[in-house]
Amino acid sequence: MTIPFGGHSHAVFESGYGGIPLRDYFAAKVMQGLLANPGGPIQANGMSGWNWCNCTAEDVADFAWHVADAMLKARRGIND
Protein backbone atom coordinates (compact mmCIF):
# COMPACT_ATOMS: atom_id res chain seq x y z
CA MET A 1 0.00 0.00 0.00
CA THR A 2 1.32 3.44 -0.86
CA ILE A 3 0.54 6.76 0.76
CA PRO A 4 -2.13 9.01 -0.79
CA PHE A 5 -0.65 11.78 -2.91
CA GLY A 6 -1.58 14.94 -4.74
CA GLY A 7 -3.31 18.03 -3.47
CA HIS A 8 -6.51 17.81 -5.48
CA SER A 9 -9.80 15.98 -5.02
CA HIS A 10 -9.03 13.90 -8.13
CA ALA A 11 -5.81 12.58 -6.57
CA VAL A 12 -5.83 8.79 -6.32
CA PHE A 13 -5.07 6.49 -3.41
CA GLU A 14 -3.10 3.52 -4.76
CA SER A 15 -3.64 0.30 -2.82
CA GLY A 16 -1.91 -2.18 -5.10
CA TYR A 17 -5.35 -3.25 -6.35
CA GLY A 18 -5.99 -0.07 -8.33
CA GLY A 19 -6.85 3.38 -7.13
CA ILE A 20 -9.78 5.40 -5.87
CA PRO A 21 -10.18 9.17 -5.71
CA LEU A 22 -8.72 10.62 -2.52
CA ARG A 23 -12.11 12.12 -1.64
CA ASP A 24 -13.68 8.64 -1.74
CA TYR A 25 -10.84 7.26 0.38
CA PHE A 26 -11.32 9.95 3.03
CA ALA A 27 -15.11 9.48 3.06
CA ALA A 28 -14.73 5.71 3.44
CA LYS A 29 -12.40 6.18 6.40
CA VAL A 30 -14.84 8.60 8.03
CA MET A 31 -17.69 6.12 7.59
CA GLN A 32 -15.53 3.29 8.89
CA GLY A 33 -14.82 5.22 12.07
CA LEU A 34 -18.40 6.34 12.56
CA LEU A 35 -19.85 2.87 12.06
CA ALA A 36 -17.23 1.17 14.25
CA ASN A 37 -18.02 3.46 17.17
CA PRO A 38 -20.59 1.80 19.48
CA GLY A 39 -21.77 5.27 20.53
CA GLY A 40 -22.04 6.40 16.91
CA PRO A 41 -24.91 6.29 14.43
CA ILE A 42 -25.50 2.55 14.83
CA GLN A 43 -26.07 1.50 18.42
CA ALA A 44 -27.01 -1.61 20.31
CA ASN A 45 -30.59 -1.72 21.51
CA GLY A 46 -31.77 -4.40 23.92
CA MET A 47 -35.16 -4.48 22.25
CA SER A 48 -34.16 -4.77 18.60
CA GLY A 49 -30.43 -5.51 18.37
CA TRP A 50 -28.43 -3.03 16.31
CA ASN A 51 -30.21 -0.07 14.80
CA TRP A 52 -29.72 3.47 13.46
CA CYS A 53 -29.83 6.06 16.21
CA ASN A 54 -31.14 9.58 15.50
CA CYS A 55 -30.06 9.46 11.84
CA THR A 56 -30.40 7.64 8.57
CA ALA A 57 -27.84 5.95 6.34
CA GLU A 58 -28.10 8.99 4.06
CA ASP A 59 -27.24 11.31 6.99
CA VAL A 60 -24.09 9.31 7.70
CA ALA A 61 -23.06 9.32 4.03
CA ASP A 62 -23.66 13.08 3.75
CA PHE A 63 -21.59 13.69 6.88
CA ALA A 64 -18.75 11.49 5.58
CA TRP A 65 -18.61 13.53 2.33
CA HIS A 66 -18.69 16.77 4.34
CA VAL A 67 -15.71 15.66 6.43
CA ALA A 68 -13.85 14.38 3.34
CA ASP A 69 -14.32 17.76 1.66
CA ALA A 70 -13.07 19.54 4.79
CA MET A 71 -10.01 17.27 4.86
CA LEU A 72 -9.24 18.08 1.20
CA LYS A 73 -9.66 21.81 1.88
CA ALA A 74 -7.32 21.64 4.88
CA ARG A 75 -4.86 19.57 2.87
CA ARG A 76 -4.80 22.18 0.09
CA GLY A 77 -3.97 24.83 2.70
CA ILE A 78 -1.01 22.76 3.91
CA ASN A 79 0.26 22.17 0.36
CA ASP A 80 0.02 25.85 -0.70
RARA-V639353 format. One record per residue. N is the residue number from 1. SS is DSSP state (H for helix, E for strand, C for the rest). PSI is psi in whole degrees, -180 to 180 (* if undefined). D_CENTER is the distance of its C-alpha to the mean C-alpha in Angstrom with 1 decimal. Layout:
# RARA-V639353
n & ss & psi & d_center
N & SS & PSI & D_CENTER
N & SS & PSI & D_CENTER
This chain:
# RARA-V639353
n & ss & psi & d_center
1 & C & 134 & 18.2
2 & C & 168 & 18.3
3 & C & 142 & 16.4
4 & C & 150 & 14.4
5 & C & 169 & 16.9
6 & C & 155 & 18.0
7 & C & 14 & 17.4
8 & C & 159 & 16.6
9 & C & -18 & 13.7
10 & C & 5 & 15.7
11 & C & 155 & 15.6
12 & E & 138 & 14.9
13 & E & 119 & 13.5
14 & E & 123 & 16.5
15 & C & -2 & 16.4
16 & C & -16 & 20.0
17 & C & 16 & 19.3
18 & C & -172 & 18.6
19 & E & 159 & 15.9
20 & E & 154 & 12.8
21 & E & 145 & 12.1
22 & H & -35 & 10.3
23 & H & -43 & 8.3
24 & H & -41 & 7.2
25 & H & -48 & 6.7
26 & H & -46 & 4.6
27 & H & -41 & 2.4
28 & H & -40 & 3.5
29 & H & -38 & 3.8
30 & H & -48 & 2.7
31 & H & -39 & 4.3
32 & H & -46 & 6.5
33 & H & -44 & 7.6
34 & H & -45 & 8.3
35 & H & -20 & 10.1
36 & H & -14 & 11.8
37 & C & 117 & 13.3
38 & C & -16 & 16.7
39 & C & 9 & 16.9
40 & C & -150 & 13.7
41 & C & -22 & 13.6
42 & E & 122 & 15.3
43 & E & 153 & 18.5
44 & E & 142 & 21.7
45 & E & 122 & 24.7
46 & C & -24 & 28.2
47 & C & -36 & 29.4
48 & C & 12 & 26.8
49 & E & -134 & 24.6
50 & E & 140 & 20.9
51 & E & 160 & 19.9
52 & E & 143 & 17.5
53 & C & 112 & 18.5
54 & C & 23 & 19.0
55 & C & 174 & 16.3
56 & C & 170 & 15.7
57 & H & -37 & 13.1
58 & H & -38 & 13.1
59 & H & -43 & 12.5
60 & H & -44 & 9.3
61 & H & -44 & 8.1
62 & H & -42 & 9.7
63 & H & -40 & 8.3
64 & H & -43 & 4.6
65 & H & -39 & 6.7
66 & H & -46 & 8.9
67 & H & -42 & 7.1
68 & H & -43 & 6.2
69 & H & -40 & 9.8
70 & H & -38 & 11.1
71 & H & -42 & 10.0
72 & H & -40 & 11.8
73 & H & -46 & 14.6
74 & H & -38 & 15.1
75 & H & -39 & 15.2
76 & H & -39 & 17.8
77 & H & -34 & 19.8
78 & H & -38 & 20.0
79 & H & -10 & 21.0
80 & C & * & 23.7
